[in-house]
Amino acid sequence: MKICCVEGKVGIIEGYQIRFLKGFQLVEEFIQNPPDRLSFSGDIISLSEAKFDAQIINPSKIIGIGLNYPSHIAELGKQTPSEPFCWLKPPSTIIGPNQAVKIPKEVNRVDYETELAVVIGEKAKNVDESEVFSKVFGYTIILDMSARDFTETDRALFKVKGFDTFGPLGPYIVTTDEIPDPHALDIKLWHNGELKQSDNTASMVFKIPKLISFITKIVTLYPGDIIATGTPAGIDTVKSGDRLVAQIDGIGILEVSIED
């Protein structure tokens, strides 16, 4: 199932059309209180005319994972971590497809990072690796925008990762039944039409079961929470007027613009 939010309505993508559900304005409401049966409103639009919103706007937390692709570790000249390197990204960073990332006045260098985002479907605490996928609702794309100016001084990555609009999310969520192996997906990004990132999620140093098991030993994950699983090599700096197009197999395409 592909589930989306379009102009304040939650819909299911079926082929080249979207059928809207009754009773839901946000996808996170659907995740937190899944119905026994899908009930449709009768409203249908074509996929080509849809203006997607961010499907989740208020998760209890977004957890980022750093240094999780060997190619990215190499381009930064870092060492492979012995355990997942995690931080918290504020929910206020989230924007939807075809919206604009805003470069803060005090920031000189903003980089993109294309990542597979895992969306949690059930409350999870102290989850064994073998049980992790039972807690996952689905997958989407997140662009983890980063203010590199502060990388050396901001050890908690609050300023690096936390500015408003620094978390484009979309275009929709694909449920786990449609992506049986999230570690076999090509992940790409084009910057102004030039392919800059190209890898496969098989390259992750720490796979999703390890990540979620590790995280839930520290914090409780709730339905709608998001885990950004790390980026491959090819990060680069953006400027006002730029366009980013991110793509992950089986999910779709997330496009955003850059503005001052």
Residue pairs with C-beta under 8 A, 6 or more apart in sequence:
1 12
1 138
1 174
1 175
1 177
1 178
2 12
2 13
2 172
2 173
2 174
2 175
2 178
3 10
3 11
3 12
3 13
3 27
3 30
3 55
3 138
3 172
3 173
3 175
4 10
4 11
4 12
4 13
4 18
4 27
4 50
4 52
4 55
4 171
4 172
4 173
5 11
5 25
5 26
5 27
5 52
5 53
5 54
5 55
5 96
5 172
6 18
6 20
6 45
6 50
6 51
6 52
6 53
7 51
7 53
8 25
8 53
9 20
9 21
9 24
9 25
9 41
9 43
10 20
10 21
10 24
10 25
10 26
10 27
10 29
10 30
11 18
11 19
11 20
11 21
11 45
11 50
12 18
12 19
12 21
12 38
12 40
13 47
13 172
15 47
16 46
16 47
16 48
17 44
17 45
17 46
17 47
18 44
18 45
18 46
18 47
18 50
19 40
19 43
19 44
20 40
20 41
20 42
20 43
20 44
20 45
21 30
21 38
21 39
21 40
21 41
22 39
22 40
22 41
23 35
23 39
24 30
26 55
26 56
26 57
26 58
27 55
27 56
27 173
28 55
28 56
28 57
28 58
28 59
28 223
28 224
31 56
31 119
31 121
31 137
31 223
31 224
32 222
32 223
32 224
51 98
52 96
52 97
52 98
52 170
52 171
52 172
53 96
54 94
54 95
54 96
54 97
54 169
54 170
55 96
55 140
55 169
55 170
55 172
55 173
56 94
56 119
56 169
56 173
56 224
56 226
57 91
57 94
58 91
58 224
59 91
59 222
59 224
59 225
59 226
60 91
60 222
60 224
60 225
61 88
61 91
61 219
61 221
61 222
61 225
61 226
62 88
62 89
62 90
62 91
62 93
62 94
62 142
62 167
62 225
62 226
62 227
62 228
63 86
63 87
63 88
63 89
63 215
63 219
63 225
63 226
63 227
63 228
64 86
64 87
64 88
64 89
64 144
64 157
64 161
64 228
65 84
65 85
65 86
65 115
65 206
65 211
65 227
65 228
65 229
65 230
66 81
66 85
66 86
66 87
66 157
66 230
67 73
67 76
67 78
67 80
67 81
67 85
67 205
67 230
68 84
68 85
68 204
68 205
68 206
68 229
68 230
68 231
69 199
69 203
69 204
69 205
69 230
69 231
69 232
69 233
70 80
70 203
70 205
71 199
71 203
71 232
71 233
71 234
72 230
72 231
72 232
72 233
72 235
73 79
73 80
73 205
74 233
75 233
75 234
75 235
80 205
81 205
83 206
83 214
84 206
84 210
84 211
84 214
84 215
86 214
86 215
87 156
87 157
87 161
89 144
89 161
89 162
89 166
89 167
89 228
90 162
91 167
92 164
93 145
93 161
93 162
93 163
93 164
93 165
93 166
93 167
94 167
94 168
94 169
95 101
95 165
95 167
95 168
95 169
95 256
96 168
96 169
96 170
97 168
97 170
97 171
97 254
97 255
97 256
98 255
98 256
98 257
99 165
99 168
99 256
99 257
100 165
100 256
100 257
100 258
100 259
101 110
101 143
101 145
101 165
101 166
101 168
101 238
101 244
101 256
101 257
101 258
101 259
102 163
102 164
102 165
102 259
102 260
103 110
103 238
103 239
103 240
103 258
103 259
103 260
104 147
104 163
105 260
106 149
107 147
107 149
107 163
108 149
109 147
109 148
109 149
109 237
110 145
110 146
110 147
110 148
110 237
110 238
110 258
111 145
111 146
111 148
111 235
111 236
111 237
111 238
112 143
112 144
112 145
112 146
112 189
112 191
112 235
112 236
112 238
112 244
113 143
113 144
113 145
113 146
113 231
113 235
114 141
114 143
114 187
114 188
114 189
114 197
114 231
114 232
114 246
114 248
115 141
115 142
115 143
115 144
115 187
115 228
115 229
115 230
115 231
116 139
116 141
116 142
116 182
116 185
116 187
116 201
116 228
116 229
116 248
116 251
117 139
117 140
117 141
117 142
117 169
117 226
117 227
117 228
117 229
118 136
118 139
118 182
118 208
118 211
118 212
118 226
118 227
118 229
119 136
119 137
119 138
119 139
119 140
119 173
119 224
119 225
119 226
120 135
120 136
120 137
120 221
120 222
120 223
120 224
120 225
120 226
120 227
121 135
121 136
121 137
121 138
121 223
122 134
122 135
122 137
122 223
123 135
123 220
123 221
123 222
123 223
124 132
124 135
124 212
124 216
124 220
124 221
125 216
125 220
125 221
126 216
126 217
127 135
127 212
127 213
127 216
128 213
129 209
129 210
129 212
129 213
130 209
132 208
132 209
132 212
132 213
133 176
133 208
133 209
135 212
135 221
136 176
136 208
136 212
137 173
137 175
137 176
137 223
138 173
138 174
138 175
138 176
138 178
138 179
139 173
139 174
139 176
139 179
139 182
139 248
139 250
139 251
140 169
140 170
140 171
140 172
140 173
140 174
140 251
141 169
141 170
141 171
141 246
141 247
141 248
141 251
141 252
141 254
142 167
142 168
142 169
142 226
142 228
143 167
143 168
143 169
143 244
143 246
143 254
143 256
144 161
144 166
144 167
144 228
144 231
145 161
145 163
145 165
145 166
145 167
145 168
146 160
146 161
146 166
146 235
147 159
147 160
147 161
147 163
147 166
148 160
148 237
150 159
150 160
151 160
154 160
168 244
168 254
168 256
169 226
169 254
170 252
170 254
171 251
171 252
171 253
171 254
172 251
172 252
174 250
174 251
174 252
178 250
179 185
179 250
179 251
182 201
182 208
183 201
183 202
183 204
183 207
183 208
184 200
184 201
184 202
184 249
185 200
185 201
185 248
185 249
185 250
185 251
186 198
186 199
186 200
186 247
186 248
186 249
187 197
187 198
187 199
187 200
187 201
187 232
187 246
187 247
187 248
187 249
188 195
188 197
188 198
188 246
188 247
188 248
189 195
189 196
189 197
189 234
189 244
189 245
189 246
189 247
190 196
190 244
190 245
190 247
191 236
191 238
191 242
191 243
191 244
192 242
192 243
193 243
196 234
196 235
196 236
197 231
197 232
197 233
197 234
197 235
198 232
198 234
199 232
199 233
201 229
201 248
203 232
204 229
204 230
205 230
206 214
208 227
208 229
211 227
211 229
212 221
212 227
215 221
215 227
221 227
238 244
238 258
239 258
240 258
240 259
240 260
241 257
241 258
241 259
242 257
242 258
243 255
243 256
243 257
243 258
244 255
244 256
244 257
244 258
245 253
245 254
245 255
246 253
246 254
246 255
247 253
247 254
